[in-house]
Amino acid sequence: MRDYTTSLFKDMPTTRIYYPEALTTAQKLTLSGEIAHYLLTVLRLKKGAEIILFYQNTEYHSRIINKTSRKSLTIQVITCQQKNRESPLHLHLYQAISRTDRMDLSIQKAVELGVSAITPIISEYSFVPNDKKRLEKRFQHWQKIIQSACEQSGRNTLPLLEKNLLFNTIPKQDTLALFFHPGKANTLQQIYQNYPSLQTLSLYIGAEGGLSATEIEQLQTKNFTAISLGSRILRTETATISAITAAQLYWGDLNS
């Protein structure tokens, strides 16, 4: 949860909070736990302060009407407004799990850039915890990163975080799907010339060690096409940011 300050949306209060259910105008509700701690202790908001709760492309402009304790507060919804800031391109990112900081950065920037769904994948070169409890904690951590990135970027719908982790669970694609591999002749510009009005795209980004020969072969059997991101070898987090940015420029809303 973050203090949201920008000149892009001048009519917004500064604080945006994800709330996991729909609300109605004039509704009162009590916030506690992590949300209350953030508002009361971190931001030190007082009675009368305005915040935005958001859920499924709806913003709920609200006001703090009472501080019920040090760990809870009551707010009232003032207005409800539909605000869709989603990209017209439905982009599904299959991200091979990399080291903690790089994976965190990849997910955060992917959300800011407008992906619709993220599936972390255990690849041959992935760095993953060796037990289910630790892996589940990483999923909870990634979900918080997604939520925070939406709060910061103005998105009002959280991208889906899928849990089918194993490489062989990647489904066979029936729409355009790409993976990035150094030295391949195809470029994204060439793909755009063949698909100028694309609405759905899947991207696979490998981990730090890239892709094995077996993985390349398996991706191709699942209808993924190998293309290049240029003559330089990119780190996994750089490849994620570059690929999504380019896709949003060609088919999404970065050129609007």
Secondary structure, DSSP 4 states (H G I P E B T S, - for coil): -EE---SSSTTS-SEEEE-SS---TT-EEEEEHHHHHIIIIIS---TT-EEEEEETTEEEEEEEEEEEETTEEEEEEEEEEE-----SSEEEEEEE---HHHHHHHHHHHHHTT-SEEEEEB-TT----SSHHHHHHHHHHHHHHHHHHHHHHT-SSPPEE----BGGGSPPPSS-EEEE-TT-S-BHHHHHHH-TT--EEEEEE-BTTB--HHHHHHHHHTT-EEEB--SSPPPHHHHHHHHHHHHHHHHSSTT-
